[in-house]
Amino acid sequence: MRPLPARYDHVGSFLRPAYLLEARDQHAQGRITPEQLSQVEDRAITEIVQFQQDVGLKSITDGEFRRTYFHIDFLEQLGGVQTDIPVTIKKPDGSEELAPPVMRVIDKVRHAKDIQLADFQYLKTQVAAGLTPKVTIPSPTMLHFRGGRAGISKTAYPELEPDFYDDVAKAYGDELRSLAAAGCTYVQMDDTNLAYLCDEKMREAARQRGDDPNELPHRYAAFINKVVAQKPAGMLLAMHLCRGNFKSTHAAAGNYEPVAEALLKEMDLDAYFLEYDDDRSGDFRPLRYLPKGKTVVLGLVTTKFGEMESKDTLKRRIDEAARHAPLEQLALSPQCGFSSTVHGNNIAVQAQRDKLRLVVETAQEVWG
């Protein structure tokens, strides 16, 4: 198992600056070229890298500044995956809203091209010596959970076992190998599905799709391990669990107990970022499943709202968690990124800085 760069970390996404949002709109309208948009993104990434270094972080991301969604922008670049065009739906109150895009597997999944390589190569040039550039990608389970069997072509995959899971794992392995060859040593996979399986409403939705919510965590553990088996030597592979983070909202709630054993004991990952910023996450008892050698990063500081947590409260909660898992296997972070989609959370730029400094300072006081 590879250790984290520090006892403090972050999930990766940041609020987009206004000039970047404006450039994205101009590109969507055909007023600037993709190359011009890329230049604006480069500028914004250079600035957010410096921001992270200034607050004392040891792992540095590009803020996901080249993405609209944390997951779709990556997954739709895999061969065999198609994103349906978003549609406008009418709500019961008569208002309209844009339904989120739906991803479907329409053919054999394959690694058609290097997806994050160029982004990582630029990030690496901006990160100071001694710090670790981190790449965030969606979990492979995202290709199954949202649509279930119905979202995966029966022509391409008459049976899911083993070909679908093997093909997706191979595609992820190819991506990890391309990143490792460029010097990447830290990849974080973002996963909403295991957190959703802690929520009874989501568990019932899985049943309605024909899946067993008690079996799924163990199936996903085996799925993730197919990816881990292809992980290049020397790479830290972590997973972040999220219950939804769109514009400071959440989609699910519930204690980690239904997935804890599969997540912590069965998955061969190095580290887990777990949300623990409010009551929707339950207590720390599920941490008892954490084996030696792995790290849980406690997401005790919310990114959803600007109110500041106190160091005393954070230290007390770390002590509570340490009753169920060794303190030396714990670390501290915000509960999620500040902008899982381009829209961003309901939080000020200054609050990003203040909360990250709080994480760094508290962790340094607890772990030294």
Secondary structure, 3 states (H helix, E strand, C coil): CCCCCCCECCCCCCCCCHHHHHHHHHHHCCCCCHHHHHHHHHHHHHHHHHHHHHHCCCEECCCCCCCCECCHHHHCCCEEEEECCCCEEECCCCCEEECCCCEEEEEEEECCCCCCHHHHHHHHHHCCCCCEECEEEECCCHHHHCCHHHHECCCCCCCCCCHHHHHHHHHHHHHHHHHHHCCCCEEEEEECHHHHCCCHHHHHHHHHCCCCCCCHHHHHHHHHHHHHCCCCCCCEEEEEECCCCHHHCCCCCCCCHHHHHHHHHHCCCCEEEEECCCHHHCCCHHHHHCCCCCEEEEEEECCCCCCCCCHHHHHHHHHHHCCCCCHHHEEEEECCCCCCECCCCCCCHHHHHHHHHHHHHHHHHHHC
